[in-house]
Amino acid sequence: MVIIETVFISTFLSFIYEGIVRKVTARMQNRIGPPIWQPILDFIKLLSKERFEVEGSHHTFITFVSIMSVASLISTVFMFPLVGILNFNWNFILLIYLLVFSTACFIIVGLSSPSPFPIVGSTREAILFLAYDLPLIIILLYFAMNYKSLQLIPSNLILLFPLMFISFIVITQAKSGYQPFNISEADQEITAGYLTECSGFELAMFNLAKSLRVFVMVSLATILFFNPSSILMFFVISLIILFIVISLRVALARFRIDQGFKFLWVLLLPLIVIDIIKVMLI
Amino acid sequence: MHDMMIPFGPAHPALPEPVYLKIFLEGEEIQDVDFAVGYNHKGIEKALQDLDFSKSIFMTGRICGICSSAHSTCFTQGIEKLLDLEIPYKAKLIRTIVFELERLTSHLLCVGMLGHEIGFDTLFMLCFREREYVLNCLELITGKRVVHDINTIGGVRRDLSPEIIKQVNKNLGILKEKVEYLRTLITKDLLIKKRTVGIGKLDKNDVEKLCLVGPVARASGVPYDIRKIDKYLAYDDLDFKVITHKDGDSFARAFVRVQEMFECIRLSKQALSMIKPGPIRNKPTLPFTEKEAISRVEAPRGELIYYLRSNTTNKPERVKIRTPTYANLLCLGKILVGHKLADVPVSLASLDPCLCCTDRVTVVKDGKEQIIKMEDLHGHH
């Protein structure tokens, strides 16, 4: 029962987070914007839509991948200390694996289509994935080393690792596909990127996965850096982090893929290393 | 060899207008570009021959939604040349004001689009918010926001009251501050610079060789502006600078447009202050005679040319339109090849192409499209 509840609650929350992102973005850009529950309506409507079978793409496979991408992200929610379903002593490794796997699903779906837009989108996502996943894994593993435990323990490390927190926000931006890292979904260049050929059920699933990415990353930032004591605190802190993410999204333009890659490796990796060295010296 | 061909258009999110670019890629680098226009062919030149002159002014105003008054002013100017008709000075001033306000809307749209193409939607939204001030001014002056229809043979159709002048002046004052902010935003923002500086470079030689016009030419340091060269309307008496830039890249083209916005505001204010009570229209003396006329104006995107030939009827015998985008599209190969796929929308938006104006003719013979090369043209001599 707890599992089904968690699936529903995390799906609902990720839609609400997505709705908040859309609404706040719109208000910041002097627009009215859709209501906060709009993503739920979009999801329901997409489920009722027809699926176009693209010639040359493997349809059953794409459907399977779309479900897997949602499943992998919801599984990460199971590991959150407030939920505590997958609470065993090496779940940190599983968390990293699932985060990587969810991105891999997006890369696979583009590459399995014969159209040039998804292929370019997937290639870009794969390159960007190399750039942001290494810093993310370093951060997560360093936390594990710091606690001498491979379990996801809520920790209050913002004061110890402020630079790492900044890096984590940037990685959240990249992982969620928001500006300045919406390179693989740059609609002005490659229409919808890796999702160009998706429709109906698959598109609904991938949209849900995209909303879940934001929810999972923001929640992880809250759990890893702030150690929220209650559910209320969790939401307050995660909404503040979400607000920072939205502000960055609104205030920035998009990187080109080479610039984005350079930024993540040349600027972000040293930031993390500085924090690690600083703590080691203390 | 090319890895793959990316179709860019005819329906593409980057450009809500029908142009078809074939982009040949190797990795993400562009190897070759081919383009086709003609998806929006309206047959306006033929349609103009079937309307009498007074009605066809409104038809030309509808060729393009952004340079509406540029087209109709150019056409009306041509008709007045056919009739040897001098228009009242007040009418000239009102036409100039509408013309410059329209240039403001067009440049704001272009800068906004440039922001949109690099994923900076906030800049796009800001530009469209500020654009409302100009559209309100235009609504006050002409009664319409998009297609203005202020011109008529021998003058303009609506007079300006002192209240309107006051309100327009006030709006322009507010707008100047807003554009100032936009300029700071564009020049200071690191990411905008990263995406636009050095992209789509055109040097002075390219511009002269390809006969490019408008802000594209001026951004490469060629001070080609019909307002200074031809001195039509009231531009001879107004004080303004021709903005040029030496770099010739996408950033320079955007920057030239932003700077021109200030000139537009200055010109409109000057023209508004020069308006004195008087007639706004001179009655034309008919009939038309067999005559030819060429009229050209500096439309927001560059030099716009109308060729008109009349006979003794009240319908034009032939109208030929050369739009600025038609001239500017020639440089696509030059600005795209060698860059990344991600730079295509930026380069394209920096040209500010208006395919509504451009797509009026396409050569189709026996069901096949015909391409006329430079050598073929020379071969006919």
Interface residues (C-beta under 8 A of the other chain):
Chain A: M28 Q29 N30 R31 P116 F117 I119 V120 Q179 P180 N182 I183 A186 D187 Q188 E189 I190 T191 V250 A251 L252 A253 R254 F255 R256 I257 D258 Q259
Chain B: M4 M5 I6 P7 H12 P13 A14 L25 E28 G115 H116 E117 I118 G119 F120 D121 T122 L123 M125 L126 R129 D189 L191 I192 K194 R195 K340 L341 A342 D343 V344 P345
